[in-house]
Amino acid sequence: MSHLTAAGTVRALGVGAPGYAHPLLAPVEWAELTRPGTPVHWAVLNVSDGPGSRPDPHCLETAGRLRQAGVRVLGHLDLAHGSRPFGELVSGAQRYLDWYRVGGFYLDRCPTDRTDLAGVRRVTTTLSALLGGDAHLVLGQGSHPHPGYAEAADQLVTFSGAWVDYRWSQAAAWTAEYPEGKFAHFVHGVPRTHLDEALRIARWQGAGTIFFTDRPGGGSGQNAPFHSLPGYWDEIVSRIGQGVSE
């Protein structure tokens, strides 16, 4: 089921950076997000599997530059599939706010089952309140969850994985009830020759935020393939941000 409008056009896509390496290791990557005209929706700041135990001066500087460029900075919080204590999550969120002035949170390894929905809602409601109701919250599930999760956050990552799986993927029927842009897709191993096809799939499935890369999978952590720039970064930037007729 597609998210095409009656006129046959779709909204512009934007980039969501799910978590580059530390600014000392990936200075070019972070700098590219602040380049004028780059359609970045948000970038996830993961200092040390969370906010760390003390402010990191390099991350402080990077977060400040992103805010000045109009990029929303999201703090990375690992829900560990629902096993993280509520108090730990709130404490980490408060440190992100105090030190890095984040504008929201990326809840990595978020549960997908209905039985965990109440606990996730408790977390997202609290995080939103910490930011006075102006938090941008993204659930990093990586697959289609129970439909109830769509009401618990601003965006859901409904695909995170390899191109070989993405090109044959299907959006869950319930996603058609939500506006374009509710969903985010992260895909690794996308060949340059298939970039346009990948963008068409994202638009067809209603994703408003994407990060595609030719980097292979592997490494530690779900977001490891997205720690560096794709080889065709400039091509992505030139293609998205424009309404495309289908």
PyMOL commands that set and color helices and strands:
alter all, ss='L'
color gray80, all
select helices_A, chain A and resi 27-32+57-68+80-82+86-100+114-130+147-151+163-166+173-177+192-204+224-226+233-239
alter helices_A, ss='H'
color red, helices_A
select strands_A, chain A and resi 14-17+40-45+72-78+104-108+136-140+155-162+183-188+207-212
alter strands_A, ss='S'
color yellow, strands_A
deselect
rebuild
show_as cartoon
